[in-house]
Amino acid sequence: MLDARMTRLAEVLVGYSTALKPGEKVLIEAIDVPVEFVCELIRVARAAGADPLVTLKSNRVARALMLHSSETQMNLIADVEAARMKQVQGYIGVRGSSNIAELSDVPAAAHRLYQDTVWRRVHQEIRVPKTRWVVLRWPHPSMAQQANRSTEAFEDFYFNVCTMDYAKMAAAMRPLAERMQKTDRVRIVGPGTELSFSIKGIPAVPCDGKLNIPDGEVFTAPVRESVNGVVQFNARTIYQSVVHDNVRFEFKDGKIVDATSTNTAHLNKVLDSDAGARYIGEFAIGFNPYITEPMLDILFDEKIAGSFHFTPGQAYEEADNGNRSIIHWDCVCLQDEAHGGGEIWFDEMLVRKDGIFMPDDLRALNPENLR
């Protein structure tokens, strides 16, 4: 029997996130996702009058392709997937994984080849700027393990987060986006963190379930060479299937001049991917009230209430500071009292203290008002 929560989630993705219209085409890309949910997405998309295309993928198959990759092969994959992406107006990417470390033994050169061909040509150049897209994880038992919850409890959490009232959140976040748009200097302090930078002239983009599910952030980017100081992240992070803890960056005139973690060698290998990898492409403030602890999944962790994330690598076109890179690595710091606290200041005004928004116009974003 079909779980009614799958239907509700499919309705959110089709009717709200991508807002599909009659006659539009949508690509549904499902990676290690139950076919029941894919079938429900097809039904709901057709009920909206859209024409779905479907691609089923596997992380194990992706690993094999990358392990045995060639430049010719990856460019062929990019040609085929780019031609398909150009035909659609919507994209729904549902990404599951029974093993988050599936790609951990793929050599860095193979990761880079994939990112610089398939990911860049299909996703960075076509999907992100030219479609209405949304991506989300699927709640595999491995995610429940990451979140330190039972499978049943995690599924309840997952569907509550993913089907929350995003329209209410959208209204509450507008004042924050407006404040960020008017701000020049940002200062962030907390345990191990003393960071300053400018966001002057760079758009602030509210994220309310239109691009990611779950959602709950406003992002911008620092003026590229304005970042100075040090930041200590207290959420574990994973990149290229390699887990890092205690990531610490020191900046001078925008560039990461020192980087350490529990896997410093791998961290610096990633940051040496290209000239833009040591500069920041995104700064964002998270406030999803249902997400309170990191679970080593960035689509959840970057939305944690009371968090911010700072991202080495590629800037988004919507909030572009000019930084270009094949990487985009969101690193998260929690600033609520339970995780050590901290402050965010906009032009000498205290905007958030210990994870709680202080100005009256931002209090609607505090957890008790969003739930």
Secondary structure as UniProt FT lines:
FT   HELIX           4..11
FT   HELIX           12..17
FT   TURN            22..23
FT   STRAND          25..31
FT   HELIX           35..47
FT   TURN            48..49
FT   STRAND          51..57
FT   HELIX           59..67
FT   HELIX           71..85
FT   TURN            86..87
FT   STRAND          90..95
FT   TURN            100..105
FT   HELIX           108..114
FT   HELIX           115..127
FT   HELIX           128..130
FT   STRAND          132..137
FT   HELIX           141..146
FT   TURN            147..148
FT   HELIX           151..162
FT   HELIX           166..182
FT   STRAND          185..190
FT   TURN            191..192
FT   STRAND          193..198
FT   TURN            200..201
FT   STRAND          205..207
FT   STRAND          217..220
FT   TURN            224..225
FT   STRAND          228..232
FT   STRAND          237..239
FT   TURN            240..241
FT   STRAND          242..244
FT   STRAND          248..252
FT   TURN            253..254
FT   STRAND          255..260
FT   TURN            262..263
FT   HELIX           264..271
FT   TURN            275..278
FT   STRAND          280..286
FT   TURN            289..290
FT   HELIX           298..301
FT   TURN            302..303
FT   TURN            305..306
FT   STRAND          307..313
FT   HELIX           317..319
FT   STRAND          331..334
FT   HELIX           337..339
FT   STRAND          343..346
FT   TURN            347..348
FT   STRAND          349..353
FT   TURN            354..355
FT   STRAND          356..357
FT   HELIX           360..365
FT   HELIX           367..370
//
